[in-house]
Amino acid sequence: MSARKVSQCSKTQGGADSYAVVKSIVEIAKRHTQHPLDILVGLQVRASPR
């Protein structure tokens, strides 16, 4: 796979996909009047191995 600028300074498709997921979560949180960082941290805590 060749490196290329895909979206928001991402040079790989994986980076562009990750950006799209985070951007989507942030926009949904805003729509529901929640702080985006609280949602992202909560998702990270749930995904952490115990």
ROTINU-819473 format. One record per atom (N, C-alpha, C): residue in three letters; x, y, z. Coordinates in steps of 0.001 Angstrom, whole numbers, padded with zeros to 6 digits, always signed. Layout:
BEGIN
ALAXYZ ...
# end
This chain:
BEGIN
MET+000848-001178+000000 MET+000000+000000+000000 MET+000890+001236+000000 SER+000601+002133-000864 SER+001395+003363-000901 SER+000821+004392+000058 ALA+001703+005161+000641 ALA+001268+006213+001561 ALA+000773+007393+000747 ARG-000341+007952+001159 ARG-000881+009118+000466 ARG-001731+009923+001446 LYS-001912+011168+001137 LYS-002758+012008+001985 LYS-004214+011683+001647 VAL-004929+011168+002628 VAL-006293+010738+002390 VAL-007283+011749+002957 SER-007139+012079+004229 SER-008091+012981+004873 SER-007463+013547+006133 GLN-007610+014840+006330 GLN-007144+015486+007548 GLN-005719+015088+007932 CYS-004828+015100+006978 CYS-003405+014818+007167 CYS-003096+013342+007421 SER-004058+012458+007250 SER-003784+011030+007389 SER-003080+010542+006135 LYS-002086+009704+006318 LYS-001343+009208+005170 LYS-001681+007756+004852 THR-002580+007177+005612 THR-002999+005802+005329 THR-004520+005740+005379 GLN-005072+004729+004767 GLN-006519+004546+004813 GLN-006974+004292+006240 GLY-006172+003551+007006 GLY-006513+003294+008407 GLY-006605+004576+009208 GLY-005681+005489+008974 GLY-005707+006783+009653 GLY-006940+007591+009273 ALA-007285+007568+007995 ALA-008473+008281+007531 ALA-009735+007667+008126 ASP-009777+006346+008196 ASP-010935+005662+008776 ASP-011069+005984+010264 SER-009947+005993+010969 SER-009961+006322+012406 SER-010453+007747+012618 TYR-009985+008664+011806 TYR-010428+010058+011898 TYR-011938+010144+011686 ALA-012451+009422+010706 ALA-013879+009462+010403 ALA-014710+008955+011582 VAL-014242+007908+012254 VAL-014960+007356+013407 VAL-014974+008373+014550 VAL-013825+008931+014862 VAL-013745+009905+015954 VAL-014600+011132+015627 LYS-014523+011612+014415 LYS-015307+012784+014000 LYS-016798+012496+014136 SER-017222+011306+013766 SER-018623+010919+013881 SER-019074+010902+015339 ILE-018262+010315+016208 ILE-018589+010266+017640 ILE-018703+011676+018212 VAL-017785+012547+017850 VAL-017796+013928+018341 VAL-019074+014639+017897 GLU-019445+014487+016642 GLU-020642+015157+016136 GLU-021912+014618+016788 ILE-021997+013319+017006 ILE-023161+012725+017662 ILE-023249+013210+019111 ALA-022118+013258+019803 ALA-022103+013741+021182 ALA-022616+015182+021242 LYS-022158+016011+020344 LYS-022601+017406+020315 LYS-024110+017496+020082 ARG-024605+016669+019173 ARG-026029+016668+018872 ARG-026870+016303+020096 HIS-026304+015470+020961 HIS-026999+015026+022164 HIS-026595+015855+023385 THR-025999+017001+023121 THR-025534+017947+024156 THR-024686+017283+025234 GLN-023803+016407+024801 GLN-022838+015780+025697 GLN-021448+016252+025300 HIS-020534+016233+026252 HIS-019168+016650+025954 HIS-018464+015513+025209 PRO-017967+015770+024003 PRO-017345+014709+023204 PRO-016213+013972+023917 LEU-015403+014693+024689 LEU-014282+014040+025370 LEU-014772+013018+026396 ASP-015879+013338+027083 ASP-016444+012377+028035 ASP-016840+011083+027334 ILE-017429+011204+026168 ILE-017851+010016+025411 ILE-016633+009222+024952 LEU-015637+009905+024391 LEU-014444+009212+023898 LEU-013691+008507+025025 VAL-013562+009165+026177 VAL-012882+008552+027318 VAL-013681+007340+027801 GLY-015000+007480+027864 GLY-015838+006369+028275 GLY-015694+005163+027360 LEU-015608+005406+026076 LEU-015415+004305+025126 LEU-014051+003647+025321 GLN-013041+004456+025584 GLN-011692+003920+025801 GLN-011646+003067+027052 VAL-012289+003528+028123 VAL-012293+002779+029389 VAL-012972+001438+029175 ARG-014084+001431+028467 ARG-014797+000168+028219 ARG-013994-000791+027355 ALA-013170-000246+026456 ALA-012396-001090+025544 ALA-011113-001606+026177 SER-010716-001031+027299 SER-009458-001436+027951 SER-009570-002859+028511 PRO-008505-003635+028347 PRO-008508-004987+028923 PRO-008509-004901+030442 ARG-009175-005801+031056 ARG-009265-005793+032523 ARG-008329-006773+033128 
# end
